[in-house]
Amino acid sequence: MATRKFAIAKQLGGKRVITNKGEEIGRLSDIQFDEHTGVLETFLVEPAEESKTAKNLPRTEDDFVAIPFKAVFAVSDVIVVDETLLK
């Protein structure tokens, strides 16, 4: 039986978000989820100024980069997102 690891959302705040190619997008600021189902929808990331990827991603009214949860590949010391799923 596979074991599942869970991270407490509070522990994720401020973690670096990078692509699977190693480019830093920014730091996690908040997480959006569906209130009825509890399904994670979007990671809101404070963009790194030098990130080319962040410049091409959708922004919120507060200027956060919106990363769909389906693009999240791994969460550990950093959050890794699959670059091909960001477009």
HTML snippet that shows the backbone in 3Dmol.js (N, CA, C, O; Angstrom):
<script src="https://3Dmol.org/build/3Dmol-min.js"></script>
<div id="view" style="width:600px;height:400px;position:relative"></div>
<script>
const pdb = `
ATOM      1  N   MET A   1       0.847  -1.181   0.000  1.00  0.00           N
ATOM      2  CA  MET A   1       0.000   0.000   0.000  1.00  0.00           C
ATOM      3  C   MET A   1       0.891   1.242   0.000  1.00  0.00           C
ATOM      4  O   MET A   1       1.836   1.337   0.783  1.00  0.00           O
ATOM      5  N   ALA A   2       0.586   2.183  -0.875  1.00  0.00           N
ATOM      6  CA  ALA A   2       1.377   3.412  -0.970  1.00  0.00           C
ATOM      7  C   ALA A   2       1.072   4.318   0.212  1.00  0.00           C
ATOM      8  O   ALA A   2      -0.071   4.416   0.659  1.00  0.00           O
ATOM      9  N   THR A   3       2.100   4.971   0.705  1.00  0.00           N
ATOM     10  CA  THR A   3       1.889   5.924   1.786  1.00  0.00           C
ATOM     11  C   THR A   3       1.678   7.298   1.187  1.00  0.00           C
ATOM     12  O   THR A   3       2.232   7.620   0.137  1.00  0.00           O
ATOM     13  N   ARG A   4       0.888   8.093   1.849  1.00  0.00           N
ATOM     14  CA  ARG A   4       0.621   9.444   1.381  1.00  0.00           C
ATOM     15  C   ARG A   4       1.195  10.417   2.397  1.00  0.00           C
ATOM     16  O   ARG A   4       1.090  10.210   3.606  1.00  0.00           O
ATOM     17  N   LYS A   5       1.798  11.471   1.892  1.00  0.00           N
ATOM     18  CA  LYS A   5       2.333  12.509   2.761  1.00  0.00           C
ATOM     19  C   LYS A   5       1.480  13.754   2.609  1.00  0.00           C
ATOM     20  O   LYS A   5       1.063  14.114   1.509  1.00  0.00           O
ATOM     21  N   PHE A   6       1.235  14.392   3.716  1.00  0.00           N
ATOM     22  CA  PHE A   6       0.434  15.604   3.712  1.00  0.00           C
ATOM     23  C   PHE A   6       1.261  16.758   4.248  1.00  0.00           C
ATOM     24  O   PHE A   6       2.078  16.584   5.152  1.00  0.00           O
ATOM     25  N   ALA A   7       1.046  17.918   3.690  1.00  0.00           N
ATOM     26  CA  ALA A   7       1.711  19.130   4.177  1.00  0.00           C
ATOM     27  C   ALA A   7       0.637  20.067   4.699  1.00  0.00           C
ATOM     28  O   ALA A   7      -0.416  20.222   4.082  1.00  0.00           O
ATOM     29  N   ILE A   8       0.897  20.670   5.798  1.00  0.00           N
ATOM     30  CA  ILE A   8      -0.028  21.651   6.344  1.00  0.00           C
ATOM     31  C   ILE A   8       0.163  22.943   5.558  1.00  0.00           C
ATOM     32  O   ILE A   8       1.289  23.407   5.379  1.00  0.00           O
ATOM     33  N   ALA A   9      -0.939  23.520   5.090  1.00  0.00           N
ATOM     34  CA  ALA A   9      -0.880  24.705   4.227  1.00  0.00           C
ATOM     35  C   ALA A   9      -0.051  25.824   4.848  1.00  0.00           C
ATOM     36  O   ALA A   9       0.657  26.539   4.138  1.00  0.00           O
ATOM     37  N   LYS A  10      -0.135  25.978   6.145  1.00  0.00           N
ATOM     38  CA  LYS A  10       0.618  27.025   6.833  1.00  0.00           C
ATOM     39  C   LYS A  10       2.121  26.848   6.633  1.00  0.00           C
ATOM     40  O   LYS A  10       2.860  27.831   6.569  1.00  0.00           O
ATOM     41  N   GLN A  11       2.571  25.608   6.537  1.00  0.00           N
ATOM     42  CA  GLN A  11       3.992  25.322   6.347  1.00  0.00           C
ATOM     43  C   GLN A  11       4.457  25.617   4.923  1.00  0.00           C
ATOM     44  O   GLN A  11       5.658  25.733   4.679  1.00  0.00           O
ATOM     45  N   LEU A  12       3.529  25.740   3.989  1.00  0.00           N
ATOM     46  CA  LEU A  12       3.889  25.971   2.593  1.00  0.00           C
ATOM     47  C   LEU A  12       4.135  27.444   2.278  1.00  0.00           C
ATOM     48  O   LEU A  12       4.869  27.761   1.342  1.00  0.00           O
ATOM     49  N   GLY A  13       3.538  28.333   3.040  1.00  0.00           N
ATOM     50  CA  GLY A  13       3.680  29.765   2.787  1.00  0.00           C
ATOM     51  C   GLY A  13       5.127  30.210   2.761  1.00  0.00           C
ATOM     52  O   GLY A  13       5.901  29.888   3.662  1.00  0.00           O
ATOM     53  N   GLY A  14       5.491  30.951   1.725  1.00  0.00           N
ATOM     54  CA  GLY A  14       6.838  31.483   1.607  1.00  0.00           C
ATOM     55  C   GLY A  14       7.819  30.549   0.911  1.00  0.00           C
ATOM     56  O   GLY A  14       8.954  30.936   0.630  1.00  0.00           O
ATOM     57  N   LYS A  15       7.386  29.312   0.629  1.00  0.00           N
ATOM     58  CA  LYS A  15       8.292  28.389  -0.066  1.00  0.00           C
ATOM     59  C   LYS A  15       8.562  28.868  -1.486  1.00  0.00           C
ATOM     60  O   LYS A  15       7.692  29.451  -2.133  1.00  0.00           O
ATOM     61  N   ARG A  16       9.773  28.618  -1.960  1.00  0.00           N
ATOM     62  CA  ARG A  16      10.139  28.943  -3.337  1.00  0.00           C
ATOM     63  C   ARG A  16       9.375  28.046  -4.293  1.00  0.00           C
ATOM     64  O   ARG A  16       9.197  26.855  -4.038  1.00  0.00           O
ATOM     65  N   VAL A  17       8.926  28.627  -5.396  1.00  0.00           N
ATOM     66  CA  VAL A  17       8.248  27.877  -6.447  1.00  0.00           C
ATOM     67  C   VAL A  17       9.159  27.912  -7.663  1.00  0.00           C
ATOM     68  O   VAL A  17       9.515  28.982  -8.157  1.00  0.00           O
ATOM     69  N   ILE A  18       9.536  26.717  -8.143  1.00  0.00           N
ATOM     70  CA  ILE A  18      10.426  26.630  -9.295  1.00  0.00           C
ATOM     71  C   ILE A  18       9.808  25.715 -10.355  1.00  0.00           C
ATOM     72  O   ILE A  18       8.935  24.899 -10.058  1.00  0.00           O
ATOM     73  N   THR A  19      10.278  25.868 -11.595  1.00  0.00           N
ATOM     74  CA  THR A  19       9.822  24.976 -12.661  1.00  0.00           C
ATOM     75  C   THR A  19      10.653  23.703 -12.627  1.00  0.00           C
ATOM     76  O   THR A  19      11.685  23.638 -11.959  1.00  0.00           O
ATOM     77  N   ASN A  20      10.194  22.701 -13.351  1.00  0.00           N
ATOM     78  CA  ASN A  20      10.941  21.446 -13.433  1.00  0.00           C
ATOM     79  C   ASN A  20      12.250  21.619 -14.207  1.00  0.00           C
ATOM     80  O   ASN A  20      13.062  20.696 -14.264  1.00  0.00           O
ATOM     81  N   LYS A  21      12.458  22.795 -14.801  1.00  0.00           N
ATOM     82  CA  LYS A  21      13.721  23.104 -15.471  1.00  0.00           C
ATOM     83  C   LYS A  21      14.630  23.960 -14.586  1.00  0.00           C
ATOM     84  O   LYS A  21      15.719  24.353 -15.003  1.00  0.00           O
ATOM     85  N   GLY A  22      14.176  24.245 -13.363  1.00  0.00           N
ATOM     86  CA  GLY A  22      15.012  24.937 -12.389  1.00  0.00           C
ATOM     87  C   GLY A  22      14.855  26.435 -12.299  1.00  0.00           C
ATOM     88  O   GLY A  22      15.559  27.073 -11.516  1.00  0.00           O
ATOM     89  N   GLU A  23      13.950  27.027 -13.078  1.00  0.00           N
ATOM     90  CA  GLU A  23      13.767  28.481 -13.004  1.00  0.00           C
ATOM     91  C   GLU A  23      12.863  28.843 -11.829  1.00  0.00           C
ATOM     92  O   GLU A  23      11.797  28.252 -11.655  1.00  0.00           O
ATOM     93  N   GLU A  24      13.288  29.804 -11.033  1.00  0.00           N
ATOM     94  CA  GLU A  24      12.456  30.252  -9.919  1.00  0.00           C
ATOM     95  C   GLU A  24      11.352  31.158 -10.440  1.00  0.00           C
ATOM     96  O   GLU A  24      11.609  32.113 -11.173  1.00  0.00           O
ATOM     97  N   ILE A  25      10.114  30.847 -10.051  1.00  0.00           N
ATOM     98  CA  ILE A  25       8.968  31.670 -10.433  1.00  0.00           C
ATOM     99  C   ILE A  25       8.709  32.703  -9.352  1.00  0.00           C
ATOM    100  O   ILE A  25       8.373  33.848  -9.656  1.00  0.00           O
ATOM    101  N   GLY A  26       8.859  32.315  -8.099  1.00  0.00           N
ATOM    102  CA  GLY A  26       8.622  33.227  -6.986  1.00  0.00           C
ATOM    103  C   GLY A  26       8.417  32.461  -5.695  1.00  0.00           C
ATOM    104  O   GLY A  26       8.936  31.358  -5.526  1.00  0.00           O
ATOM    105  N   ARG A  27       7.650  33.059  -4.775  1.00  0.00           N
ATOM    106  CA  ARG A  27       7.375  32.424  -3.477  1.00  0.00           C
ATOM    107  C   ARG A  27       5.869  32.309  -3.270  1.00  0.00           C
ATOM    108  O   ARG A  27       5.105  33.219  -3.591  1.00  0.00           O
ATOM    109  N   LEU A  28       5.466  31.162  -2.724  1.00  0.00           N
ATOM    110  CA  LEU A  28       4.049  30.904  -2.491  1.00  0.00           C
ATOM    111  C   LEU A  28       3.487  31.890  -1.471  1.00  0.00           C
ATOM    112  O   LEU A  28       4.038  32.072  -0.385  1.00  0.00           O
ATOM    113  N   SER A  29       2.386  32.515  -1.847  1.00  0.00           N
ATOM    114  CA  SER A  29       1.740  33.472  -0.962  1.00  0.00           C
ATOM    115  C   SER A  29       0.432  32.926  -0.391  1.00  0.00           C
ATOM    116  O   SER A  29       0.137  33.112   0.790  1.00  0.00           O
ATOM    117  N   ASP A  30      -0.352  32.250  -1.239  1.00  0.00           N
ATOM    118  CA  ASP A  30      -1.666  31.773  -0.803  1.00  0.00           C
ATOM    119  C   ASP A  30      -2.097  30.598  -1.673  1.00  0.00           C
ATOM    120  O   ASP A  30      -1.513  30.342  -2.726  1.00  0.00           O
ATOM    121  N   ILE A  31      -3.117  29.893  -1.223  1.00  0.00           N
ATOM    122  CA  ILE A  31      -3.670  28.760  -1.953  1.00  0.00           C
ATOM    123  C   ILE A  31      -5.170  28.968  -2.071  1.00  0.00           C
ATOM    124  O   ILE A  31      -5.836  29.304  -1.092  1.00  0.00           O
ATOM    125  N   GLN A  32      -5.708  28.765  -3.291  1.00  0.00           N
ATOM    126  CA  GLN A  32      -7.154  28.843  -3.489  1.00  0.00           C
ATOM    127  C   GLN A  32      -7.699  27.433  -3.653  1.00  0.00           C
ATOM    128  O   GLN A  32      -7.074  26.583  -4.286  1.00  0.00           O
ATOM    129  N   PHE A  33      -8.874  27.194  -3.074  1.00  0.00           N
ATOM    130  CA  PHE A  33      -9.515  25.893  -3.194  1.00  0.00           C
ATOM    131  C   PHE A  33     -11.010  26.070  -3.298  1.00  0.00           C
ATOM    132  O   PHE A  33     -11.543  27.111  -2.912  1.00  0.00           O
ATOM    133  N   ASP A  34     -11.693  25.065  -3.814  1.00  0.00           N
ATOM    134  CA  ASP A  34     -13.142  25.075  -3.922  1.00  0.00           C
ATOM    135  C   ASP A  34     -13.716  24.847  -2.526  1.00  0.00           C
ATOM    136  O   ASP A  34     -13.450  23.824  -1.896  1.00  0.00           O
ATOM    137  N   GLU A  35     -14.493  25.793  -2.056  1.00  0.00           N
ATOM    138  CA  GLU A  35     -15.033  25.705  -0.697  1.00  0.00           C
ATOM    139  C   GLU A  35     -15.996  24.546  -0.498  1.00  0.00           C
ATOM    140  O   GLU A  35     -16.138  24.045   0.618  1.00  0.00           O
ATOM    141  N   HIS A  36     -16.660  24.113  -1.565  1.00  0.00           N
ATOM    142  CA  HIS A  36     -17.641  23.030  -1.438  1.00  0.00           C
ATOM    143  C   HIS A  36     -17.005  21.650  -1.485  1.00  0.00           C
ATOM    144  O   HIS A  36     -17.433  20.743  -0.771  1.00  0.00           O
ATOM    145  N   THR A  37     -15.989  21.485  -2.317  1.00  0.00           N
ATOM    146  CA  THR A  37     -15.384  20.168  -2.483  1.00  0.00           C
ATOM    147  C   THR A  37     -14.054  20.021  -1.756  1.00  0.00           C
ATOM    148  O   THR A  37     -13.620  18.903  -1.478  1.00  0.00           O
ATOM    149  N   GLY A  38     -13.402  21.141  -1.446  1.00  0.00           N
ATOM    150  CA  GLY A  38     -12.093  21.096  -0.808  1.00  0.00           C
ATOM    151  C   GLY A  38     -10.955  20.851  -1.780  1.00  0.00           C
ATOM    152  O   GLY A  38      -9.807  20.686  -1.368  1.00  0.00           O
ATOM    153  N   VAL A  39     -11.266  20.827  -3.070  1.00  0.00           N
ATOM    154  CA  VAL A  39     -10.258  20.566  -4.090  1.00  0.00           C
ATOM    155  C   VAL A  39      -9.364  21.793  -4.281  1.00  0.00           C
ATOM    156  O   VAL A  39      -9.850  22.909  -4.459  1.00  0.00           O
ATOM    157  N   LEU A  40      -8.047  21.565  -4.239  1.00  0.00           N
ATOM    158  CA  LEU A  40      -7.099  22.650  -4.473  1.00  0.00           C
ATOM    159  C   LEU A  40      -7.200  23.096  -5.926  1.00  0.00           C
ATOM    160  O   LEU A  40      -7.267  22.264  -6.831  1.00  0.00           O
ATOM    161  N   GLU A  41      -7.211  24.420  -6.151  1.00  0.00           N
ATOM    162  CA  GLU A  41      -7.361  24.927  -7.505  1.00  0.00           C
ATOM    163  C   GLU A  41      -6.138  25.695  -7.994  1.00  0.00           C
ATOM    164  O   GLU A  41      -5.637  25.442  -9.090  1.00  0.00           O
ATOM    165  N   THR A  42      -5.660  26.630  -7.179  1.00  0.00           N
ATOM    166  CA  THR A  42      -4.621  27.542  -7.641  1.00  0.00           C
ATOM    167  C   THR A  42      -3.650  27.885  -6.524  1.00  0.00           C
ATOM    168  O   THR A  42      -4.049  28.081  -5.375  1.00  0.00           O
ATOM    169  N   PHE A  43      -2.361  27.956  -6.877  1.00  0.00           N
ATOM    170  CA  PHE A  43      -1.348  28.486  -5.976  1.00  0.00           C
ATOM    171  C   PHE A  43      -1.095  29.923  -6.412  1.00  0.00           C
ATOM    172  O   PHE A  43      -0.834  30.181  -7.587  1.00  0.00           O
ATOM    173  N   LEU A  44      -1.172  30.850  -5.478  1.00  0.00           N
ATOM    174  CA  LEU A  44      -0.885  32.256  -5.770  1.00  0.00           C
ATOM    175  C   LEU A  44       0.547  32.544  -5.339  1.00  0.00           C
ATOM    176  O   LEU A  44       0.912  32.356  -4.178  1.00  0.00           O
ATOM    177  N   VAL A  45       1.344  33.000  -6.287  1.00  0.00           N
ATOM    178  CA  VAL A  45       2.774  33.144  -6.084  1.00  0.00           C
ATOM    179  C   VAL A  45       3.197  34.594  -6.266  1.00  0.00           C
ATOM    180  O   VAL A  45       2.839  35.241  -7.250  1.00  0.00           O
ATOM    181  N   GLU A  46       3.967  35.094  -5.300  1.00  0.00           N
ATOM    182  CA  GLU A  46       4.570  36.414  -5.446  1.00  0.00           C
ATOM    183  C   GLU A  46       5.732  36.239  -6.427  1.00  0.00           C
ATOM    184  O   GLU A  46       6.705  35.551  -6.117  1.00  0.00           O
ATOM    185  N   PRO A  47       5.636  36.856  -7.604  1.00  0.00           N
ATOM    186  CA  PRO A  47       6.622  36.572  -8.650  1.00  0.00           C
ATOM    187  C   PRO A  47       8.006  37.136  -8.363  1.00  0.00           C
ATOM    188  O   PRO A  47       8.154  38.213  -7.784  1.00  0.00           O
ATOM    189  N   ALA A  48       9.020  36.375  -8.785  1.00  0.00           N
ATOM    190  CA  ALA A  48      10.400  36.854  -8.737  1.00  0.00           C
ATOM    191  C   ALA A  48      10.569  37.830  -9.901  1.00  0.00           C
ATOM    192  O   ALA A  48      10.130  37.545 -11.016  1.00  0.00           O
ATOM    193  N   GLU A  49      11.193  38.963  -9.654  1.00  0.00           N
ATOM    194  CA  GLU A  49      11.321  39.998 -10.676  1.00  0.00           C
ATOM    195  C   GLU A  49      12.048  39.524 -11.925  1.00  0.00           C
ATOM    196  O   GLU A  49      11.716  39.947 -13.032  1.00  0.00           O
ATOM    197  N   GLU A  50      13.034  38.652 -11.759  1.00  0.00           N
ATOM    198  CA  GLU A  50      13.850  38.215 -12.892  1.00  0.00           C
ATOM    199  C   GLU A  50      13.281  36.995 -13.619  1.00  0.00           C
ATOM    200  O   GLU A  50      13.896  36.519 -14.573  1.00  0.00           O
ATOM    201  N   SER A  51      12.135  36.482 -13.200  1.00  0.00           N
ATOM    202  CA  SER A  51      11.572  35.271 -13.786  1.00  0.00           C
ATOM    203  C   SER A  51      10.883  35.542 -15.120  1.00  0.00           C
ATOM    204  O   SER A  51       9.886  36.262 -15.184  1.00  0.00           O
ATOM    205  N   LYS A  52      11.425  34.957 -16.176  1.00  0.00           N
ATOM    206  CA  LYS A  52      10.808  35.079 -17.506  1.00  0.00           C
ATOM    207  C   LYS A  52       9.477  34.335 -17.546  1.00  0.00           C
ATOM    208  O   LYS A  52       8.519  34.793 -18.168  1.00  0.00           O
ATOM    209  N   THR A  53       9.425  33.189 -16.880  1.00  0.00           N
ATOM    210  CA  THR A  53       8.191  32.398 -16.853  1.00  0.00           C
ATOM    211  C   THR A  53       7.080  33.163 -16.154  1.00  0.00           C
ATOM    212  O   THR A  53       5.954  33.205 -16.648  1.00  0.00           O
ATOM    213  N   ALA A  54       7.380  33.768 -15.013  1.00  0.00           N
ATOM    214  CA  ALA A  54       6.369  34.506 -14.250  1.00  0.00           C
ATOM    215  C   ALA A  54       5.785  35.659 -15.065  1.00  0.00           C
ATOM    216  O   ALA A  54       4.604  35.977 -14.929  1.00  0.00           O
ATOM    217  N   LYS A  55       6.590  36.274 -15.895  1.00  0.00           N
ATOM    218  CA  LYS A  55       6.116  37.401 -16.709  1.00  0.00           C
ATOM    219  C   LYS A  55       5.066  36.978 -17.719  1.00  0.00           C
ATOM    220  O   LYS A  55       4.267  37.801 -18.165  1.00  0.00           O
ATOM    221  N   ASN A  56       5.057  35.701 -18.084  1.00  0.00           N
ATOM    222  CA  ASN A  56       4.124  35.208 -19.100  1.00  0.00           C
ATOM    223  C   ASN A  56       2.911  34.480 -18.535  1.00  0.00           C
ATOM    224  O   ASN A  56       2.102  33.945 -19.293  1.00  0.00           O
ATOM    225  N   LEU A  57       2.777  34.453 -17.218  1.00  0.00           N
ATOM    226  CA  LEU A  57       1.658  33.754 -16.595  1.00  0.00           C
ATOM    227  C   LEU A  57       0.557  34.727 -16.182  1.00  0.00           C
ATOM    228  O   LEU A  57       0.819  35.909 -15.961  1.00  0.00           O
ATOM    229  N   PRO A  58      -0.691  34.222 -16.077  1.00  0.00           N
ATOM    230  CA  PRO A  58      -1.805  35.089 -15.656  1.00  0.00           C
ATOM    231  C   PRO A  58      -1.561  35.659 -14.265  1.00  0.00           C
ATOM    232  O   PRO A  58      -0.945  35.018 -13.413  1.00  0.00           O
ATOM    233  N   ARG A  59      -2.052  36.863 -14.055  1.00  0.00           N
ATOM    234  CA  ARG A  59      -1.915  37.544 -12.752  1.00  0.00           C
ATOM    235  C   ARG A  59      -3.285  37.801 -12.147  1.00  0.00           C
ATOM    236  O   ARG A  59      -4.288  37.914 -12.853  1.00  0.00           O
ATOM    237  N   THR A  60      -3.304  37.891 -10.829  1.00  0.00           N
ATOM    238  CA  THR A  60      -4.518  38.267 -10.108  1.00  0.00           C
ATOM    239  C   THR A  60      -4.558  39.791  -9.995  1.00  0.00           C
ATOM    240  O   THR A  60      -3.624  40.480 -10.404  1.00  0.00           O
ATOM    241  N   GLU A  61      -5.636  40.296  -9.444  1.00  0.00           N
ATOM    242  CA  GLU A  61      -5.758  41.748  -9.217  1.00  0.00           C
ATOM    243  C   GLU A  61      -4.655  42.255  -8.296  1.00  0.00           C
ATOM    244  O   GLU A  61      -4.242  43.410  -8.395  1.00  0.00           O
ATOM    245  N   ASP A  62      -4.179  41.397  -7.403  1.00  0.00           N
ATOM    246  CA  ASP A  62      -3.124  41.764  -6.449  1.00  0.00           C
ATOM    247  C   ASP A  62      -1.723  41.523  -7.005  1.00  0.00           C
ATOM    248  O   ASP A  62      -0.736  41.632  -6.278  1.00  0.00           O
ATOM    249  N   ASP A  63      -1.636  41.196  -8.298  1.00  0.00           N
ATOM    250  CA  ASP A  63      -0.381  40.983  -9.020  1.00  0.00           C
ATOM    251  C   ASP A  63       0.357  39.710  -8.623  1.00  0.00           C
ATOM    252  O   ASP A  63       1.575  39.619  -8.781  1.00  0.00           O
ATOM    253  N   PHE A  64      -0.383  38.724  -8.106  1.00  0.00           N
ATOM    254  CA  PHE A  64       0.207  37.422  -7.857  1.00  0.00           C
ATOM    255  C   PHE A  64       0.127  36.602  -9.143  1.00  0.00           C
ATOM    256  O   PHE A  64      -0.778  36.803  -9.952  1.00  0.00           O
ATOM    257  N   VAL A  65       1.061  35.690  -9.331  1.00  0.00           N
ATOM    258  CA  VAL A  65       1.014  34.761 -10.449  1.00  0.00           C
ATOM    259  C   VAL A  65       0.087  33.619 -10.043  1.00  0.00           C
ATOM    260  O   VAL A  65       0.208  33.068  -8.948  1.00  0.00           O
ATOM    261  N   ALA A  66      -0.838  33.270 -10.935  1.00  0.00           N
ATOM    262  CA  ALA A  66      -1.792  32.189 -10.658  1.00  0.00           C
ATOM    263  C   ALA A  66      -1.287  30.900 -11.301  1.00  0.00           C
ATOM    264  O   ALA A  66      -1.202  30.798 -12.525  1.00  0.00           O
ATOM    265  N   ILE A  67      -0.955  29.921 -10.465  1.00  0.00           N
ATOM    266  CA  ILE A  67      -0.450  28.638 -10.956  1.00  0.00           C
ATOM    267  C   ILE A  67      -1.502  27.568 -10.679  1.00  0.00           C
ATOM    268  O   ILE A  67      -1.858  27.335  -9.523  1.00  0.00           O
ATOM    269  N   PRO A  68      -2.005  26.914 -11.732  1.00  0.00           N
ATOM    270  CA  PRO A  68      -3.011  25.873 -11.496  1.00  0.00           C
ATOM    271  C   PRO A  68      -2.415  24.716 -10.706  1.00  0.00           C
ATOM    272  O   PRO A  68      -1.268  24.326 -10.924  1.00  0.00           O
ATOM    273  N   PHE A  69      -3.204  24.176  -9.794  1.00  0.00           N
ATOM    274  CA  PHE A  69      -2.700  23.089  -8.951  1.00  0.00           C
ATOM    275  C   PHE A  69      -2.290  21.876  -9.775  1.00  0.00           C
ATOM    276  O   PHE A  69      -1.387  21.138  -9.381  1.00  0.00           O
ATOM    277  N   LYS A  70      -2.946  21.660 -10.918  1.00  0.00           N
ATOM    278  CA  LYS A  70      -2.591  20.507 -11.757  1.00  0.00           C
ATOM    279  C   LYS A  70      -1.139  20.557 -12.218  1.00  0.00           C
ATOM    280  O   LYS A  70      -0.581  19.530 -12.606  1.00  0.00           O
ATOM    281  N   ALA A  71      -0.516  21.741 -12.182  1.00  0.00           N
ATOM    282  CA  ALA A  71       0.874  21.889 -12.613  1.00  0.00           C
ATOM    283  C   ALA A  71       1.869  21.565 -11.499  1.00  0.00           C
ATOM    284  O   ALA A  71       3.064  21.428 -11.760  1.00  0.00           O
ATOM    285  N   VAL A  72       1.389  21.441 -10.267  1.00  0.00           N
ATOM    286  CA  VAL A  72       2.294  21.164  -9.141  1.00  0.00           C
ATOM    287  C   VAL A  72       2.784  19.727  -9.235  1.00  0.00           C
ATOM    288  O   VAL A  72       1.996  18.781  -9.227  1.00  0.00           O
ATOM    289  N   PHE A  73       4.081  19.588  -9.323  1.00  0.00           N
ATOM    290  CA  PHE A  73       4.730  18.297  -9.537  1.00  0.00           C
ATOM    291  C   PHE A  73       5.191  17.689  -8.215  1.00  0.00           C
ATOM    292  O   PHE A  73       5.034  16.489  -7.992  1.00  0.00           O
ATOM    293  N   ALA A  74       5.761  18.521  -7.338  1.00  0.00           N
ATOM    294  CA  ALA A  74       6.301  18.027  -6.070  1.00  0.00           C
ATOM    295  C   ALA A  74       6.349  19.167  -5.057  1.00  0.00           C
ATOM    296  O   ALA A  74       6.481  20.339  -5.411  1.00  0.00           O
ATOM    297  N   VAL A  75       6.237  18.785  -3.782  1.00  0.00           N
ATOM    298  CA  VAL A  75       6.339  19.749  -2.682  1.00  0.00           C
ATOM    299  C   VAL A  75       7.287  19.175  -1.651  1.00  0.00           C
ATOM    300  O   VAL A  75       7.051  18.098  -1.104  1.00  0.00           O
ATOM    301  N   SER A  76       8.358  19.899  -1.391  1.00  0.00           N
ATOM    302  CA  SER A  76       9.295  19.510  -0.331  1.00  0.00           C
ATOM    303  C   SER A  76       9.914  20.797   0.192  1.00  0.00           C
ATOM    304  O   SER A  76       9.194  21.660   0.693  1.00  0.00           O
ATOM    305  N   ASP A  77      11.226  20.948   0.089  1.00  0.00           N
ATOM    306  CA  ASP A  77      11.852  22.206   0.497  1.00  0.00           C
ATOM    307  C   ASP A  77      11.458  23.332  -0.451  1.00  0.00           C
ATOM    308  O   ASP A  77      11.444  24.503  -0.074  1.00  0.00           O
ATOM    309  N   VAL A  78      11.137  22.957  -1.685  1.00  0.00           N
ATOM    310  CA  VAL A  78      10.619  23.888  -2.691  1.00  0.00           C
ATOM    311  C   VAL A  78       9.385  23.262  -3.320  1.00  0.00           C
ATOM    312  O   VAL A  78       9.137  22.065  -3.171  1.00  0.00           O
ATOM    313  N   ILE A  79       8.614  24.082  -4.026  1.00  0.00           N
ATOM    314  CA  ILE A  79       7.460  23.587  -4.771  1.00  0.00           C
ATOM    315  C   ILE A  79       7.866  23.562  -6.231  1.00  0.00           C
ATOM    316  O   ILE A  79       8.267  24.583  -6.790  1.00  0.00           O
ATOM    317  N   VAL A  80       7.763  22.390  -6.849  1.00  0.00           N
ATOM    318  CA  VAL A  80       8.157  22.229  -8.242  1.00  0.00           C
ATOM    319  C   VAL A  80       6.909  22.118  -9.099  1.00  0.00           C
ATOM    320  O   VAL A  80       6.000  21.342  -8.804  1.00  0.00           O
ATOM    321  N   VAL A  81       6.881  22.918 -10.181  1.00  0.00           N
ATOM    322  CA  VAL A  81       5.744  22.876 -11.101  1.00  0.00           C
ATOM    323  C   VAL A  81       6.226  22.448 -12.484  1.00  0.00           C
ATOM    324  O   VAL A  81       7.343  22.761 -12.896  1.00  0.00           O
ATOM    325  N   ASP A  82       5.366  21.731 -13.184  1.00  0.00           N
ATOM    326  CA  ASP A  82       5.658  21.271 -14.542  1.00  0.00           C
ATOM    327  C   ASP A  82       5.422  22.434 -15.490  1.00  0.00           C
ATOM    328  O   ASP A  82       4.295  22.902 -15.653  1.00  0.00           O
ATOM    329  N   GLU A  83       6.486  22.886 -16.102  1.00  0.00           N
ATOM    330  CA  GLU A  83       6.442  24.041 -16.990  1.00  0.00           C
ATOM    331  C   GLU A  83       5.435  23.852 -18.137  1.00  0.00           C
ATOM    332  O   GLU A  83       4.791  24.812 -18.560  1.00  0.00           O
ATOM    333  N   THR A  84       5.302  22.629 -18.633  1.00  0.00           N
ATOM    334  CA  THR A  84       4.411  22.393 -19.776  1.00  0.00           C
ATOM    335  C   THR A  84       2.939  22.541 -19.400  1.00  0.00           C
ATOM    336  O   THR A  84       2.099  22.732 -20.279  1.00  0.00           O
ATOM    337  N   LEU A  85       2.612  22.455 -18.113  1.00  0.00           N
ATOM    338  CA  LEU A  85       1.218  22.585 -17.681  1.00  0.00           C
ATOM    339  C   LEU A  85       0.849  23.998 -17.252  1.00  0.00           C
ATOM    340  O   LEU A  85      -0.261  24.232 -16.773  1.00  0.00           O
ATOM    341  N   LEU A  86       1.765  24.936 -17.418  1.00  0.00           N
ATOM    342  CA  LEU A  86       1.512  26.322 -17.028  1.00  0.00           C
ATOM    343  C   LEU A  86       0.838  27.134 -18.129  1.00  0.00           C
ATOM    344  O   LEU A  86       0.279  28.195 -17.851  1.00  0.00           O
ATOM    345  N   LYS A  87       0.878  26.675 -19.325  1.00  0.00           N
ATOM    346  CA  LYS A  87       0.365  27.459 -20.456  1.00  0.00           C
ATOM    347  C   LYS A  87      -1.104  27.269 -20.658  1.00  0.00           C
ATOM    348  O   LYS A  87      -1.683  27.861 -21.569  1.00  0.00           O
TER     349      LYS A  87
END
`;
const viewer = $3Dmol.createViewer("view");
viewer.addModel(pdb, "pdb");
viewer.setStyle({}, {cartoon: {color: "spectrum"}});
viewer.zoomTo();
viewer.render();
</script>
